């Protein structure tokens, strides 16, 4: 049969990272499309993915762990969720952590099965894991539009072989070789008609110095990729002014498209369960953006405008909008989700359905 080419990407990604969804559904979470304040609110629970699609979301990001202890975020779970995303005509951004658990600037632990491999064996493992997953996704008709090689990799990944930064200044060639193995694993699984963008992801959305240091070193190693993914949470990454300045500078300095691939903001500082919340203090908030449903919506609207105003800005993904707390799923994020404690959609979710013809910064 003639292979079906991937449809071209939209001009802008309005995305969510819904990787917790299978766990929430297994725990009995119920999602409702309308705000509880809406007198015409539909009281029928719906598929969270369908609610996202109805609110303008055109892409879903899924993290993949190599061999997770509880089976969640596994390749098998990812394949099943990808079919649901495709059935709703949303694109898939595949986020490969290359770990059995969370990979981030503080943790880039090799999968247990790869821990004792020599460097050539590690390159092969990265390639094979990537190739096999892309091949399986393609075989079921859910080829991703974008594949992220590593998660928040400003300090490198697959430590210590692929670690960079202080004390590991000589590791750039090894780090680059591991990235190239992942990129080759994607590209070798494709037909000539397939269009899949390669993303590299940094946790430094508002830190221009880190971004330039990383990208300049990668350029020196000859690593080619399509999209720069950035994380921006104001309590960790800084001010909106710093974000704006960084996106403008990176747009002028480098050829990659830029996607804010993780962002979020609280709608309350209250909690619903006994799980410690990552965001719970007034001092973590941006001035002028209270932890209220309106403040959350204003933050998202203004961050969206900043990304759209950047010459290379191509998208925004809200992280874990589904992560409400339910019995059987303790959430550290229930006050930052896009559903309230009763599972009702919050006003910020409608921001992703807005398609402004001109970019303006609102005030909360």
Residue pairs with C-beta under 8 A, 6 or more apart in sequence:
3 191
3 193
3 194
4 141
5 191
5 193
5 194
5 195
6 143
6 145
6 193
6 194
6 195
6 196
8 195
9 91
9 145
9 146
9 195
9 197
10 58
10 91
11 314
12 308
12 313
12 314
12 315
13 58
13 59
13 91
13 93
13 259
13 314
13 315
13 316
13 317
14 56
14 57
14 58
14 59
14 315
14 316
14 352
14 353
15 57
15 58
15 59
15 60
15 61
15 93
15 259
15 261
15 315
15 316
15 317
15 318
16 52
16 57
16 59
16 60
16 61
16 317
16 318
16 319
16 321
16 322
16 338
16 352
17 60
17 61
17 62
17 63
17 95
17 261
17 262
17 317
17 318
17 319
17 320
17 321
18 48
18 49
18 52
18 60
18 61
18 62
18 81
18 320
18 321
18 322
19 61
19 62
19 63
19 73
19 95
19 320
20 320
20 322
20 323
20 329
21 48
21 49
21 81
21 322
22 72
22 77
22 80
22 81
23 72
23 329
24 48
24 322
24 323
24 324
24 326
24 329
26 328
27 326
27 327
27 328
27 329
28 326
28 327
28 328
29 48
29 322
29 324
29 326
29 329
29 343
30 45
30 343
31 45
31 46
31 47
31 48
31 51
31 322
31 339
31 343
31 345
32 41
32 42
32 43
32 44
32 45
32 46
32 51
32 339
32 342
32 343
32 344
32 345
33 42
33 46
33 51
33 54
33 55
33 345
34 40
34 41
34 42
34 344
34 345
35 41
35 344
35 345
35 346
35 347
36 340
36 342
36 344
41 344
45 343
47 84
48 322
48 339
49 60
49 84
49 85
49 88
49 90
50 88
51 345
51 349
52 60
52 90
52 321
52 349
52 352
53 88
53 89
53 90
55 345
55 349
55 350
55 352
55 353
56 352
56 353
56 354
56 355
57 90
57 352
58 90
58 91
59 90
59 91
59 92
59 93
59 145
59 146
59 315
59 317
60 85
60 90
60 91
60 92
60 93
61 92
61 93
61 94
61 95
61 148
61 261
61 317
62 73
62 78
62 81
62 82
62 85
62 92
62 93
62 94
62 95
63 73
63 95
63 97
63 151
64 73
64 74
64 75
64 78
64 94
64 95
64 96
64 97
64 133
65 73
65 74
65 97
65 99
65 100
65 101
65 111
66 97
66 98
66 99
66 100
66 111
66 113
66 114
66 129
67 74
67 100
67 111
67 112
67 113
68 74
68 100
68 101
69 100
69 101
71 77
73 97
75 132
75 133
75 136
78 94
78 133
78 137
79 136
79 137
79 140
79 142
82 92
82 137
82 140
82 142
82 144
83 140
83 142
85 91
85 92
85 142
86 92
86 141
86 142
91 144
91 145
91 146
92 137
92 142
92 143
92 144
92 145
92 146
93 144
93 145
93 146
93 147
93 148
93 199
93 261
93 317
94 133
94 134
94 137
94 144
94 146
94 147
94 148
95 148
95 151
95 201
95 261
96 129
96 130
96 133
96 147
96 148
96 149
96 150
96 151
96 182
97 103
97 150
97 151
98 110
98 111
98 126
98 129
98 150
98 157
98 158
98 182
99 107
99 108
99 109
99 110
99 111
99 157
100 109
100 111
100 112
101 107
101 109
103 109
103 150
103 151
103 152
103 153
103 157
104 151
104 152
104 203
105 152
105 154
105 155
105 203
108 150
108 153
108 155
108 156
108 157
108 158
108 159
108 162
108 163
109 159
110 122
110 158
110 159
110 161
111 125
113 125
114 121
114 122
114 125
114 158
117 124
117 125
119 161
119 174
119 177
122 158
122 161
122 178
123 177
123 178
123 181
124 181
126 158
126 178
126 181
126 182
126 185
127 181
127 182
127 184
127 185
127 188
128 185
129 185
130 147
130 149
130 181
130 182
130 185
130 186
130 189
131 185
131 186
131 188
131 189
134 143
134 144
134 147
134 185
134 186
134 189
134 190
134 196
135 189
137 143
137 144
138 189
138 190
138 194
143 190
143 194
143 196
144 196
145 195
145 196
145 197
146 196
146 197
146 198
146 199
146 226
146 227
147 186
147 196
147 197
147 198
147 199
148 199
148 200
148 201
148 229
148 261
149 179
149 182
149 183
149 186
149 198
149 199
149 200
149 225
150 157
150 179
150 182
150 200
150 201
151 157
151 201
152 201
152 202
152 203
152 231
153 200
153 201
153 202
154 165
154 202
154 203
154 204
154 210
154 214
155 163
155 164
155 165
156 162
156 163
156 164
156 165
156 168
156 171
156 175
157 163
157 175
157 178
158 178
160 168
160 171
161 171
161 174
161 178
162 171
162 174
162 175
162 178
162 179
163 171
163 175
164 171
164 172
164 175
164 217
172 217
172 220
172 221
173 221
175 221
176 218
176 221
176 222
176 223
179 200
179 218
179 223
180 223
183 198
183 223
183 224
183 225
186 196
186 198
187 196
190 196
197 226
197 227
197 257
198 225
198 226
198 227
199 225
199 226
199 227
199 228
199 229
199 259
199 261
200 218
200 223
200 225
200 227
200 228
200 229
201 228
201 229
201 230
201 231
201 261
202 210
202 211
202 214
202 228
202 229
202 230
202 231
203 230
203 231
203 236
203 237
204 210
204 211
204 214
204 230
204 231
204 237
204 246
205 230
205 231
205 232
205 237
205 238
205 243
205 246
205 260
205 263
206 232
206 237
206 238
206 239
206 242
206 243
206 246
207 237
207 238
207 242
207 246
208 242
208 245
208 246
208 249
208 250
211 228
211 230
211 246
211 250
212 249
212 250
212 253
215 228
215 250
215 253
215 254
215 256
225 256
226 256
226 257
227 256
227 257
227 258
227 259
227 314
228 250
228 254
228 256
228 257
228 258
228 259
229 259
229 260
229 261
229 262
230 246
230 247
230 258
230 259
230 260
230 261
230 262
231 237
231 260
231 261
231 262
231 263
232 243
232 260
232 262
232 263
232 303
233 262
233 263
233 264
234 240
234 265
234 284
234 285
234 286
234 299
235 279
235 284
235 285
237 243
239 286
240 286
240 302
240 303
240 306
243 303
243 306
244 306
244 309
244 310
247 258
247 306
247 307
247 310
247 312
247 313
248 310
248 311
250 256
250 258
250 310
250 312
251 258
251 310
251 311
251 312
251 313
252 311
254 312
256 312
257 312
257 313
257 314
258 307
258 310
258 312
258 313
258 314
259 307
259 313
259 314
259 315
259 316
259 317
260 303
260 307
260 313
260 315
260 316
260 317
261 315
261 317
262 317
262 319
263 300
263 303
263 316
263 317
263 318
263 319
264 318
264 319
264 320
264 321
264 333
264 336
265 286
265 289
265 291
265 295
265 296
265 299
265 300
265 336
265 348
266 279
266 285
266 291
266 296
266 335
266 336
267 291
267 292
267 293
267 295
267 296
267 335
267 336
267 337
267 340
267 346
267 348
268 291
268 292
268 335
269 279
269 280
269 281
269 282
269 291
269 335
270 335
271 277
271 280
271 325
271 334
271 335
272 324
272 325
272 331
272 334
272 335
272 341
273 325
273 330
273 331
273 334
274 330
275 325
275 330
275 331
275 332
275 334
276 332
277 332
277 333
277 334
277 335
277 336
278 332
278 333
278 336
279 335
279 336
280 335
282 291
285 291
285 295
286 299
288 363
288 364
289 295
289 296
289 298
289 299
289 364
290 364
291 335
293 340
293 346
293 347
293 348
294 347
294 364
295 364
296 346
296 347
296 348
297 346
297 347
297 348
297 350
297 351
298 362
298 363
298 364
299 348
299 364
300 318
300 348
300 351
300 352
301 351
301 354
301 362
302 361
302 362
303 316
304 316
304 351
304 352
304 354
305 356
305 359
305 360
305 361
305 362
306 313
306 361
307 313
307 314
307 315
307 316
308 356
308 359
309 359
318 338
318 348
318 352
320 333
320 336
320 337
321 337
321 338
321 339
321 349
322 337
322 338
322 339
323 331
323 332
323 333
323 334
323 336
323 337
324 331
324 334
324 337
324 339
324 340
324 341
324 343
325 331
325 334
325 341
331 337
334 341
337 346
338 345
338 346
338 348
338 349
339 345
339 346
339 349
340 346
